[in-house]
Amino acid sequence: MEIIYTKKELIQYRDNCRISNKTIGFVPTMGALHMGHISLVQQAQKNVDNVIASIFINPTQFNNKDDFKNYPSTIDQDIELLIQYGCNAVFIPTVDEIYGQYDYQPFTVDLGDLGNIFEGEKRPGHFDGVIEILHILFELLQPNQVYMGLKDYQQVMVVEKLLQNNDVPIQLIKCATIREKDGLAISSRNKRLSPEERETALNLFKSMSEIKEKYPFSDISILKKSYFNQLNSIDNIEVEYIDIVDSQTLKSINSWNPPGKNLILIAAFVGKVRLIDNLLF
Ligand code: AMP
């Protein structure tokens, strides 16, 4: 596996792929890799010639300094894992390499309402940071496809908007959420949970599954309120939001959509760790 540290080398990698007529699939990550990330690599391997991951804890997308400071970093293990699963290359830049002396014009996308709800509301500036880093990476690498997880459902919608605005045609491949056997969505942040907190965190998936079971007969607004209260009453859980929304607009719904278009969105602190999850049905 090629390990790339600089933008210059990344451009070289891209050009080499072009010259040899090889398609590129890109898997952007913040590292502390797990099977959720690997599932993206594996899906890319089915469709493109060369799969390249990136590992970059992007400071501009963290609205909370402690979250940034405590974000897990396991670079050596990450590289081992990517080699084990046959990834072709990984880009591991420093913050200075990305943002230092960069003649890049700040770039934004008008997200409309999408930017002000859920993660956009609770993490001001977060999506601006995501857009900024992905725009930089897309311009440098110009992959044929980018693979992103629906675990970050709203982020996928944001990237869709970014790509509509982009000059370079890049196909977005949306990948299903990988869960532990007991239902917990795999996340790098899970590494910061104590064993007891991990047990507590299972309640997020459990609640979403129970709500799904009540489709389409229960009253939506009653469901939302009762699960918000129920989860909040559990020790060590503080719910930021739990909502049932239209899966295409993320607008809150009060009557059920047809199958496949109802989405539960949840964000909660378990101890000091902020987790998000969602369920589409
Ligand atoms: P992150 O390193 O958390 O920024 O995630 C990098 C990519 O992996 C994003 O596209 C995430 O949506 C995706 N991802 C994270 N966790 C999972 C998971 N459990 N299943 C599928 N994709 C995931």
Residues whose N, C-alpha, C, O or C-beta is under 5 A from the ligand:
A	BS01	AMP	P28 T29 M30 G31 G36 H37 Y147 M148 G149 L150 K151 D152 C175 A176 T177 I178 A185 I186 S187
